[in-house]
Amino acid sequence: MEKSEHIEAIRDSESAEAAAPEAAALSEREVRQAKREAMLAAGEEAYPATFDRGLAGEDFGRNVAQLKSRYADLSDGASSGEDHTVAGRVRSIRRHGKMAFIDLEDSTGQCQLFCRANVVEPKSWELIGSLDVGDIVSATGEAIRTRRGEFSIAPEKVTLLSKALRPLPEKFHGLADPETRYRQRYADMIVNPEVRDTLLARSLMVSAIRRYMEGEGYVEVETPMLQETLGGANARPFRTHHNALDTDFYLRIATELHLKRLVVGGIPRVFELGRQFRNEGMDATHNPEFTTLEAYRAFADLEDMKALAEGIFRAAALEVLGTTEIEYQGTALDLGRPWESVAMSDLVSRRVGENVSMDTSVESLRAIHERLGLEFEESWGAGRLIFHLYDELCEGEIVGPTFVCDYPVEVSPLAKRKAEDPRLTHRFELVICGHEYANAFAELNDPVDQRERFIAQLAAKDAGDEEAMDYDADYVRALEVGLPPTGGIGIGIDRLAMLVTNRASIRDVIAFPSLRPERRASARRDENVR
């Protein structure tokens, strides 16, 4: 887009906003802009680079919550005799003649500014008269408790730190549309504190997972996000072009193959917490970019990965909730109890009312599909048909933490075959309340077998499977150098955050979820209105 076109697009966007139904507050925005211009014309700063943080800056380290705790025993109507500086956002203003009451909020809570014209310096009193809700200010004064028992700062000085030109949305009506809430996450966090609490809880959870992994001897690494070869999962990728190399790349769909290269290279326990990108649909549990933990451990098996999964989930719950007994969307769960392991074919057998296994004929499995009204493809073998029955009928009915085991090799191109039945693999998926949270393998380390499975993936791609993997020749070469027996696991961090914060949508635990571009979204809403 040319520069002039870009500027015109911005103006069009602002004009469209002015014409929007919710633009009734725009007149207030104009009033605020006028206040800003008046301040600048008078030589005042509306956005200063620094401010007086109190005596030598020492008191500014005390936030609202700390001050309230420090003066918890201060009697009603008493003064502390000590000055402090607080800073935050104005949430409400009540002016009564020579007094003004301002509710100031920082990240830890709210306190009152008890402003009196005979105490506040004249310049600050003039400023108080022009403040708007949403402005960010600092205030320096004595800590007191009013006769009504309200902890307050009685300021002598108030400084404007940032003039808010746009009024805050009213909590229940001004920011009700879910898409608007996710798009304007900054406003959502201000008017809905539980949103901020959820994101902070996620941060605590991720830190706890890192500590747990390091405590288990795992080393955190970073692997490429731009990958020349598509691999590590079955998914549709995002493509991009690197100009300097004149080469197409994929945004990674998994970190698996690079992490296992590091195990080959001699790092026996390795993990990565990072973004993955899949060019697929969006729903309550899927976002095109998402975060996973992938971990690999040399000389480990599937039982070790089960223990690792239980440990990670319990560490996350304990950090956020202080207990392993949690509730998710009305269902009570105890993550501290031993988790069940069950074969996929056993779940399918119970659900369809007849015995199903890899020995069941393809014809019989197709007949079950037809009886239950499920579509299938003629090219599917017994393993994929059984997996499809499980996926459609069983996964959504699982409640408590369950390791679903014995996946067919047809749907597990990177997992080691079971010696007792080479049609099955050493693989599990962890399912809780009908959703998959983790996927684990005893990793395939036979380079000949891996080469054959990659070739089968290429055949599937040629047949139209857009999610099939590429042939990764370098990874096969790494396996030829020698990968020890290795256990590996991938855990969906966003879904785990949903679990421990009791959120039904993945958008609630991602700070900035993927959304339709705003102008296109507005056009779609207009079309719906018409």
Secondary structure, 3 states (H helix, E strand, C coil): CCHHHHHHHHHHHHHHHHHCHHHHHHHHHHHHHHHHHHHHHCCCCCCCCCCCCCHHHCHHHCCHHHHHHHCCCCCCCCEEEEEEEEEEEEEEEEEECCEEEEEEEECCEEEEEEEECCCCCHHHHHHHHHCCCCCEEEEEEEEEECCCCCEEEEEEEEEEEECCCCCCCCCCCCCCCHHHHHHCHHHHHHHCHHHHHHHHHHHHHHHHHHHHHHHCCCEECCCCCEECCCCCCCCCCCEEEECCCCEEEEECCCCHHHHHHHHHCCCCEEEEEEEEECCCCCECCECCEEEEEEEEEECCCHHHHHHHHHHHHHHHHHHHHCCCEEEECCEEEECCCCCEEEEHHHHHHHHHCCCCCCCCCHHHHHHHHHHCCCCCCCCCCHHHHHHHHHHHHHHHHCCCCEEEECCEHHHCCCECEECCEEEEECEEEEEECCEEEEEEEEECCCHHHHHHHHHHHHHHHHCCCCCCCCCCHHHHHHHHHHCCCEEEEEEEHHHHHHHHHCCCCHHHCCCCCCCCCHHHHHHHHHHHHC
